Amino acid sequence: QILSERLGKGSKTVDLELEAKIEILRDTKRKYENLLALSKVLANHFTNIIQTQKVLGEAFAELSAKSQELQEEFRYNAETQHVLSKNGEKLLTAINFFISGVTTLCSKTMDDSLLTVKRYEASRLEFDAYRNDLEMLNLAPRTEANILKLATAQTAFNTNKAMYDKLRSDVTVKLQFLDENRVKVMQKQLLLFHNAISAYFAGNQHELDAT
Amino acid sequence: QILSERLGKGSKTVDLELEAKIEILRDTKRKYENLLALSKVLANHFTNIIQTQKVLGEAFAELSAKSQELQEEFRYNAETQHVLSKNGEKLLTAINFFISGVTTLCSKTMDDSLLTVKRYEASRLEFDAYRNDLEMLNLAPRTEANILKLATAQTAFNTNKAMYDKLRSDVTVKLQFLDENRVKVMQKQLLLFHNAISAYFAGNQHELDAT
């Protein structure tokens, strides 16, 4: 069936609405995975920043202890870097929570639906093969052998149609649930991500005013 | 003279106070260079952060345009990353200004003083060699040849003592000026560095409140 479809022979069952939804899912997954990759890069760079701020804070503190005439100037810079690295850890935790949430959505929830999609696509292929067989036999002369073959083909067609219909319905239901779940998860994650960043800047500003 | 000093023979002129000041300068330079290296690492990581925030902001914006049900959530995250990368550029400029100021202090101002220190140290070595020559001749029997040698040695001693005294005074004056300059430069740079960071966080908090 794959071969005859590739050669443009044999007809193909197409559920345009469902196909479109599957394509949207695959596209959404690609986009979220891109978001994930960028968030991981951000978390990575941010880890480096926090590490550097820690060491820089210590260097400023040491210079503050050893330079009488610049004690104060080195001190407030030491405190600044200390505050930033401390609050940075909290933001990093939040970024990692976002990464973990979106990873689960992509690698578990979406992949689970895409597995059902794959089974549905395989079943569509089998169903079309049996459907095309049946159609050919229907056009063949009604010899006794062909009538027997027709009965077998009809049974196979019925079984595969039931399986295909079942999987198509499964996919439709799964995609519906997935979409509701995705919106709920992303609404929460995107809000937390934004709030964590706002809290980081507000907290830093508040504490820096005291240095 | 280097050789006899290494072997523990021949006396050595030592200005304890000046030697201590020179040692402090070398130590301060090492510490500031460490600060510089850390600031450059910070600037580097921060450049990476800004780049990632830009790309992440664009990814959020694209998702906002294409996801009706999460338009708002993606939008405010796009704006957040946009604000952060924009204000980050300003902070990066300030960090680079700090780096440039401290680099000038270390590589030009301090190095200039250390060059005078090196010339002073070389002149001290030469002066001590002529001084030890003169002392040896003073202990030698007063033959006519030795009296002639003594006169030559005395002239060489006087010339080199004058040179050594001049360079010692040069170093003393340079170190004094350098110290005043260093404190002035670092006071300014450390204040600007701290204020730039505070401004970055205050500005971000202010703009994030609007997202």
Contacts between the chains, C-beta under 8 A, distances in Angstrom:
chain1	res1	chain2	res2	distance
A	28	B	67	7.9
A	31	B	59	7.5
A	31	B	62	7.5
A	31	B	63	6.0
A	31	B	66	7.8
A	34	B	59	6.0
A	35	B	56	7.5
A	35	B	59	5.5
A	35	B	60	7.5
A	35	B	63	7.2
A	38	B	52	6.3
A	38	B	55	5.9
A	38	B	56	4.6
A	38	B	59	5.9
A	39	B	56	7.1
A	41	B	52	5.2
A	42	B	49	7.0
A	42	B	52	4.7
A	42	B	53	7.2
A	42	B	56	6.2
A	45	B	45	5.7
A	45	B	48	4.4
A	45	B	49	4.8
A	45	B	52	5.9
A	46	B	49	6.6
A	48	B	45	4.4
A	48	B	48	7.7
A	49	B	42	7.1
A	49	B	45	4.8
A	49	B	46	6.6
A	49	B	49	6.4
A	52	B	38	6.3
A	52	B	41	5.2
A	52	B	42	4.7
A	52	B	45	5.9
A	53	B	42	7.2
A	55	B	38	5.9
A	56	B	35	7.5
A	56	B	38	4.6
A	56	B	39	7.1
A	56	B	42	6.2
A	59	B	31	7.6
A	59	B	34	6.0
A	59	B	35	5.5
A	59	B	38	5.9
A	60	B	35	7.6
A	62	B	31	7.5
A	63	B	31	6.0
A	63	B	35	7.1
A	66	B	31	7.7
A	67	B	28	7.9
A	69	B	183	5.0
A	70	B	183	6.3
A	70	B	186	5.4
A	70	B	187	6.5
A	70	B	190	6.9
A	73	B	186	6.6
A	73	B	187	5.7
A	73	B	190	3.8
A	73	B	191	6.4
A	73	B	194	7.9
A	74	B	190	6.6
A	76	B	190	7.9
A	76	B	194	5.5
A	77	B	190	5.6
A	77	B	193	6.2
A	77	B	194	5.3
A	80	B	194	5.7
A	80	B	197	5.6
A	80	B	198	7.6
A	84	B	197	7.4
A	183	B	69	5.0
A	183	B	70	6.3
A	186	B	70	5.4
A	186	B	73	6.6
A	187	B	70	6.5
A	187	B	73	5.7
A	190	B	70	6.9
A	190	B	73	3.8
A	190	B	74	6.6
A	190	B	76	7.9
A	190	B	77	5.6
A	191	B	73	6.5
A	193	B	77	6.2
A	194	B	73	7.9
A	194	B	76	5.5
A	194	B	77	5.3
A	194	B	80	5.7
A	194	B	211	7.3
A	197	B	80	5.6
A	197	B	84	7.4
A	197	B	208	6.9
A	198	B	80	7.6
A	198	B	205	7.3
A	198	B	208	4.7
A	198	B	209	7.4
A	198	B	211	8.0
A	201	B	201	5.4
A	201	B	204	4.3
A	201	B	205	4.3
A	201	B	208	5.8
A	202	B	205	4.8
A	202	B	208	7.8
A	204	B	201	4.3
A	204	B	205	7.9
A	205	B	198	7.4
A	205	B	201	4.4
A	205	B	202	4.8
A	205	B	204	7.9
A	205	B	205	4.7
A	208	B	197	6.9
A	208	B	198	4.8
A	208	B	201	5.8
A	208	B	202	7.8
A	209	B	198	7.4
A	211	B	194	7.3
